[in-house]
Amino acid sequence: MQETGYDLIVLGAGPGGYVAAIRAAHAGLRVALVEEKQLGGVCLHTGCIPTKTMVASVGLLRQARAAIQWGVQVAQAEAQLAAIVARRQKVVQQLAGGVKMLVEKNKVQIFNGRGRLAGPGQVEVQTEGASVTLRGEAVIIATGSLPSDLPVAPRDGARILNSDDVLLLTDLPAELLIIGGGYIGCEFAGIFAALGSKVTILEAAPRLLPNMDKELGPALERSFKRGGLQIILNAKVTAVETGADEVRVTMADGQVHRGSKLLVSVGRKPNFAGLGLEAAGVQVTGRGIQVDDFLETTCPNVFAIGDVVGKLALAHVATAQARVVVENLLRRRRGAEREAMNYDSVPACVFTYPEIATVGLTEEEAVARGLSVRVGRFPFAAIGKALAMGETEGFVKLVADAATGRLLGGQIFGGHASELIGQVTLAVRLGATAGQVAETIFAHPTLSESILEAAEGVFGQPVHTLPRVPAK
């Protein structure tokens, strides 16, 4: 069976793939969307949405237990993992249904199966009991990523788990060991510690969140330790053994850590096996599918977006890349110049407690580029709304070019950081200066005032705390 005449074929229906399909359909293109599992991809089914739904549950539990500090008496606050999982699945199903409805209403043709490149402009889809060959002018590969393995700790799905497996738990592990202190490991650590598990994080680097600003990991470590978590840094795992009722992790220094479950959280890897890339002339690097600034692969008219590219494994990056590719396809039809993908103002969030959010350059990255910088910091403890809410832990940090005042980046550690970072992202994206932010009127009382005060701090002139640098 053959289906011909598509303007665009999209492999993978995650936040990159289904957005590309819908946007192309909006422009009147005939689109085929190939997905072997469920619409919504990793983000919706095993990533962003499930974990953040659990974060919301444990956040409510945390507030209930601390309610007496607000003058509210809560007689009993308990959490049931099975009930949290059930609610999580309802949220996922509702969103998945919404995605399916949008795709269908936009007249995108869905093919359920695994697709592979079968020749110029051809995609072969293996469905149940049949093989379908699709033809199209352009192809977008958006097949996402998979949890990375650790040879010394082979996954068994029972004692040694990956981030997909841990979402299937309905019984709370008494002792949870986590190898990996990146954002995924830290988010699960916060979730299960709040629910009552004894959590130990084993991180090979000298700090948690080693790929983020150098102040963020230590700040989270201090917060975690106050919450009873055990953090082992510079941790080299040499052996992992499982028994009838435990898992044992042996370290290079001879220490042995025991737990009822082990979560291996050492990153994710691009999912491109079996896509026929080599035969199609699509080159792959150690990080993922090789693309140019316009997301085009080494095979003309074949594009790749999202985790499979290996640049920034974030759902919103995949969505942005989808927009760029579709817009460029439309520009090509009009004979207009293409636009390149810009990664200078991409926010990233870690949904721990407190939350963490960043955008743009860190102080270290700016200095490494040879830039002279000025940094403004402001603590949440000096913000009236934060005190009223009981969200006083953390800070806002802004990095600005010393010569021009232009904001280069920002980092937030504290309550609702994932929402606040949007304001900093917009300022960085528009090329605003710290002075322009400082001259902006922010509503009072709000947490956003911390951004205003941090901008004033770039010049050593914050109003509500003592300046770190004397004003000139």
NORMOJO-V305608 format. One record per residue. N is the residue number from 1. RES is the residue in three letters. SS is DSSP state (A for helix, B for strand, O for the rest). OMEGA is omega in degrees with one decimal (NA if undefined). Layout:
N;RES;SS;OMEGA  N;RES;SS;OMEGA
This chain:
1;MET;O;178.4  2;GLN;B;172.5  3;GLU;B;-175.3  4;THR;B;171.1  5;GLY;B;177.9  6;TYR;B;173.1  7;ASP;B;-177.2  8;LEU;B;173.1  9;ILE;B;-178.7  10;VAL;B;176.7  11;LEU;B;-179.8  12;GLY;O;-174.5  13;ALA;O;172.9  14;GLY;O;-177.4  15;PRO;O;171.6  16;GLY;O;-174.6  17;GLY;A;-175.9  18;TYR;A;176.3  19;VAL;A;176.9  20;ALA;A;-178.8  21;ALA;A;-177.8  22;ILE;A;-179.7  23;ARG;A;177.1  24;ALA;A;178.2  25;ALA;A;177.0  26;HIS;A;-177.4  27;ALA;O;177.2  28;GLY;O;178.7  29;LEU;O;174.9  30;ARG;O;-168.6  31;VAL;B;170.8  32;ALA;B;-179.6  33;LEU;B;-176.2  34;VAL;B;-180.0  35;GLU;B;-177.1  36;GLU;O;-179.1  37;LYS;O;-176.9  38;GLN;O;175.9  39;LEU;O;-178.8  40;GLY;O;174.2  41;GLY;A;-177.9  42;VAL;A;-176.3  43;CYS;A;-175.4  44;LEU;A;-170.4  45;HIS;A;-177.2  46;THR;A;-176.5  47;GLY;O;-170.8  48;CYS;A;-170.8  49;ILE;A;178.9  50;PRO;A;-177.0  51;THR;A;-179.1  52;LYS;A;173.5  53;THR;A;176.8  54;MET;A;176.7  55;VAL;A;179.1  56;ALA;A;179.6  57;SER;A;-178.3  58;VAL;A;175.0  59;GLY;A;176.7  60;LEU;A;177.0  61;LEU;A;-179.9  62;ARG;A;179.2  63;GLN;A;-179.7  64;ALA;A;-179.2  65;ARG;A;-179.3  66;ALA;O;-172.0  67;ALA;A;-178.1  68;ILE;A;178.3  69;GLN;A;177.7  70;TRP;A;-178.5  71;GLY;O;-179.7  72;VAL;O;-179.8  73;GLN;O;174.9  74;VAL;O;-172.5  75;ALA;O;-176.2  76;GLN;O;178.9  77;ALA;O;179.4  78;GLU;O;178.4  79;ALA;O;176.1  80;GLN;O;-175.9  81;LEU;A;-178.4  82;ALA;A;179.4  83;ALA;A;176.9  84;ILE;A;178.6  85;VAL;A;-180.0  86;ALA;A;177.9  87;ARG;A;179.5  88;ARG;A;-179.0  89;GLN;A;176.8  90;LYS;A;178.7  91;VAL;A;-179.6  92;VAL;A;-178.6  93;GLN;A;179.5  94;GLN;A;179.9  95;LEU;A;178.5  96;ALA;A;176.9  97;GLY;A;177.7  98;GLY;A;178.3  99;VAL;A;-179.4  100;LYS;A;179.8  101;MET;A;-179.0  102;LEU;A;180.0  103;VAL;A;-178.0  104;GLU;A;-179.4  105;LYS;A;177.6  106;ASN;O;174.2  107;LYS;O;171.0  108;VAL;O;-179.4  109;GLN;B;-176.2  110;ILE;B;174.1  111;PHE;B;180.0  112;ASN;B;-179.6  113;GLY;O;178.7  114;ARG;B;-179.6  115;GLY;B;175.9  116;ARG;B;177.6  117;LEU;B;-175.2  118;ALA;B;-178.7  119;GLY;B;179.9  120;PRO;O;178.7  121;GLY;O;-178.1  122;GLN;B;175.5  123;VAL;B;177.5  124;GLU;B;-179.0  125;VAL;B;177.8  126;GLN;B;178.2  127;THR;B;-179.8  128;GLU;O;174.3  129;GLY;O;-178.3  130;ALA;B;175.4  131;SER;B;-177.4  132;VAL;B;175.9  133;THR;B;179.6  134;LEU;B;177.3  135;ARG;B;-179.4  136;GLY;B;179.8  137;GLU;B;-178.7  138;ALA;B;179.1  139;VAL;B;173.2  140;ILE;B;175.2  141;ILE;B;-178.1  142;ALA;O;-171.4  143;THR;O;169.4  144;GLY;O;-174.3  145;SER;B;179.6  146;LEU;B;175.4  147;PRO;B;177.9  148;SER;O;178.7  149;ASP;O;174.2  150;LEU;O;-174.3  151;PRO;A;-177.3  152;VAL;A;-179.3  153;ALA;A;-177.1  154;PRO;O;-178.6  155;ARG;O;172.8  156;ASP;O;177.9  157;GLY;O;-179.1  158;ALA;O;177.3  159;ARG;O;-179.3  160;ILE;B;-169.8  161;LEU;B;166.7  162;ASN;O;-175.1  163;SER;A;174.2  164;ASP;A;-177.5  165;ASP;A;-173.5  166;VAL;A;177.3  167;LEU;O;-179.6  168;LEU;O;-178.3  169;LEU;O;172.7  170;THR;O;173.7  171;ASP;O;-176.1  172;LEU;O;176.2  173;PRO;O;-179.4  174;ALA;O;-179.6  175;GLU;B;-178.1  176;LEU;B;173.4  177;LEU;B;179.6  178;ILE;B;173.2  179;ILE;B;-179.4  180;GLY;O;-179.8  181;GLY;O;171.8  182;GLY;O;-173.3  183;TYR;A;-179.5  184;ILE;A;179.2  185;GLY;A;-178.5  186;CYS;A;178.3  187;GLU;A;178.2  188;PHE;A;177.4  189;ALA;A;180.0  190;GLY;A;-179.6  191;ILE;A;-173.3  192;PHE;A;175.3  193;ALA;A;178.8  194;ALA;A;179.5  195;LEU;A;176.3  196;GLY;O;176.8  197;SER;O;169.6  198;LYS;B;-170.0  199;VAL;B;174.0  200;THR;B;176.9  201;ILE;B;177.4  202;LEU;B;-175.9  203;GLU;O;-176.2  204;ALA;O;-178.3  205;ALA;O;179.7  206;PRO;O;179.3  207;ARG;O;171.9  208;LEU;O;179.2  209;LEU;O;-172.5  210;PRO;O;-178.8  211;ASN;O;-179.6  212;MET;O;179.1  213;ASP;O;-171.9  214;LYS;A;-179.8  215;GLU;A;-171.4  216;LEU;A;-179.7  217;GLY;A;178.0  218;PRO;A;178.3  219;ALA;A;178.3  220;LEU;A;178.6  221;GLU;A;179.0  222;ARG;A;179.7  223;SER;A;178.4  224;PHE;A;-177.7  225;LYS;A;176.0  226;ARG;A;178.4  227;GLY;O;175.8  228;GLY;O;177.9  229;LEU;O;175.2  230;GLN;B;-178.6  231;ILE;B;176.9  232;ILE;B;-179.7  233;LEU;O;-175.2  234;ASN;O;-172.9  235;ALA;O;177.0  236;LYS;O;-179.9  237;VAL;B;-179.4  238;THR;B;-178.6  239;ALA;B;175.2  240;VAL;B;-180.0  241;GLU;B;177.2  242;THR;B;175.5  243;GLY;O;-177.0  244;ALA;O;-176.0  245;ASP;O;179.3  246;GLU;O;172.5  247;VAL;B;-175.6  248;ARG;B;179.4  249;VAL;B;-179.7  250;THR;B;-177.5  251;MET;B;-179.1  252;ALA;O;-179.9  253;ASP;O;177.4  254;GLY;O;178.8  255;GLN;O;178.1  256;VAL;B;177.4  257;HIS;B;-177.7  258;ARG;B;177.1  259;GLY;B;177.5  260;SER;O;176.1  261;LYS;B;174.3  262;LEU;B;174.6  263;LEU;B;175.6  264;VAL;B;-175.8  265;SER;O;-174.9  266;VAL;O;176.9  267;GLY;O;-178.7  268;ARG;B;-178.6  269;LYS;B;-179.4  270;PRO;B;-179.0  271;ASN;O;-179.6  272;PHE;O;178.4  273;ALA;O;175.6  274;GLY;O;-179.7  275;LEU;O;-179.8  276;GLY;O;-174.7  277;LEU;A;-175.4  278;GLU;A;-178.9  279;ALA;A;-179.0  280;ALA;A;-179.4  281;GLY;O;177.1  282;VAL;O;-177.0  283;GLN;O;-178.1  284;VAL;B;175.3  285;THR;O;177.6  286;GLY;O;-177.9  287;ARG;O;-176.8  288;GLY;O;179.4  289;ILE;B;-178.5  290;GLN;O;177.7  291;VAL;O;175.3  292;ASP;O;-177.8  293;ASP;O;-179.1  294;PHE;O;179.4  295;LEU;O;176.9  296;GLU;B;179.7  297;THR;O;177.7  298;THR;O;172.8  299;CYS;O;-177.5  300;PRO;O;176.8  301;ASN;O;172.1  302;VAL;B;-176.1  303;PHE;B;176.8  304;ALA;B;-178.6  305;ILE;O;174.4  306;GLY;A;-175.4  307;ASP;A;-176.0  308;VAL;A;178.0  309;VAL;A;176.8  310;GLY;O;177.2  311;LYS;O;177.1  312;LEU;O;-174.9  313;ALA;O;-179.1  314;LEU;O;-177.1  315;ALA;A;-177.2  316;HIS;A;173.7  317;VAL;A;177.2  318;ALA;A;178.8  319;THR;A;178.9  320;ALA;A;178.3  321;GLN;A;177.9  322;ALA;A;179.9  323;ARG;A;-179.2  324;VAL;A;-178.1  325;VAL;A;-178.1  326;VAL;A;178.6  327;GLU;A;179.4  328;ASN;A;175.3  329;LEU;A;179.0  330;LEU;A;178.2  331;ARG;A;178.8  332;ARG;A;178.3  333;ARG;A;179.8  334;ARG;A;-176.9  335;GLY;O;-178.5  336;ALA;O;-179.6  337;GLU;O;-179.6  338;ARG;O;173.8  339;GLU;O;179.9  340;ALA;O;174.9  341;MET;O;-178.7  342;ASN;O;-178.0  343;TYR;O;-173.1  344;ASP;O;-176.6  345;SER;O;179.6  346;VAL;O;176.7  347;PRO;O;174.8  348;ALA;B;-175.5  349;CYS;B;173.9  350;VAL;B;-172.4  351;PHE;O;171.8  352;THR;O;172.1  353;TYR;O;-2.6  354;PRO;O;177.6  355;GLU;B;177.8  356;ILE;B;177.6  357;ALA;B;-179.7  358;THR;B;172.1  359;VAL;B;176.3  360;GLY;B;-175.5  361;LEU;O;167.9  362;THR;O;177.8  363;GLU;A;-179.0  364;GLU;A;-179.5  365;GLU;A;179.4  366;ALA;A;178.9  367;VAL;A;179.5  368;ALA;A;177.2  369;ARG;O;178.9  370;GLY;O;-179.4  371;LEU;O;171.8  372;SER;O;-172.4  373;VAL;B;169.1  374;ARG;B;-174.9  375;VAL;B;174.0  376;GLY;B;179.1  377;ARG;B;174.9  378;PHE;B;-177.6  379;PRO;B;176.3  380;PHE;A;-178.5  381;ALA;A;-179.5  382;ALA;A;-179.7  383;ILE;O;-176.8  384;GLY;A;-179.1  385;LYS;A;179.1  386;ALA;A;177.4  387;LEU;A;180.0  388;ALA;A;-178.4  389;MET;A;-174.4  390;GLY;O;-178.9  391;GLU;O;-171.1  392;THR;O;-178.4  393;GLU;O;172.4  394;GLY;B;-172.7  395;PHE;B;169.3  396;VAL;B;180.0  397;LYS;B;177.7  398;LEU;B;179.5  399;VAL;B;-177.5  400;ALA;B;174.1  401;ASP;B;-175.5  402;ALA;O;-176.0  403;ALA;O;-173.8  404;THR;O;-175.5  405;GLY;O;-177.9  406;ARG;B;179.8  407;LEU;B;-179.8  408;LEU;B;-178.8  409;GLY;B;178.8  410;GLY;B;178.4  411;GLN;B;179.4  412;ILE;B;173.6  413;PHE;B;-178.5  414;GLY;B;-177.4  415;GLY;O;176.3  416;HIS;O;179.4  417;ALA;A;-177.6  418;SER;A;176.1  419;GLU;A;-177.2  420;LEU;A;-174.3  421;ILE;A;178.7  422;GLY;A;179.6  423;GLN;A;178.3  424;VAL;A;179.1  425;THR;A;-180.0  426;LEU;A;179.4  427;ALA;A;179.2  428;VAL;A;-178.2  429;ARG;A;-176.8  430;LEU;O;178.0  431;GLY;O;-179.6  432;ALA;O;175.9  433;THR;B;175.7  434;ALA;A;177.9  435;GLY;A;178.7  436;GLN;A;176.5  437;VAL;A;-179.3  438;ALA;A;179.8  439;GLU;O;-179.1  440;THR;O;178.2  441;ILE;O;177.1  442;PHE;O;179.6  443;ALA;O;177.7  444;HIS;O;-3.0  445;PRO;O;176.5  446;THR;O;174.0  447;LEU;O;-178.8  448;SER;O;179.2  449;GLU;A;177.3  450;SER;A;177.9  451;ILE;A;176.5  452;LEU;A;-177.3  453;GLU;A;177.1  454;ALA;A;176.5  455;ALA;A;176.0  456;GLU;A;179.8  457;GLY;A;176.1  458;VAL;O;-179.9  459;PHE;O;-179.5  460;GLY;O;-174.6  461;GLN;O;175.7  462;PRO;O;-176.5  463;VAL;O;-168.2  464;HIS;O;169.6  465;THR;O;-179.1  466;LEU;O;-179.1  467;PRO;O;177.4  468;ARG;O;179.8  469;VAL;O;-179.2  470;PRO;O;177.8  471;ALA;O;-179.6  472;LYS;O;NA
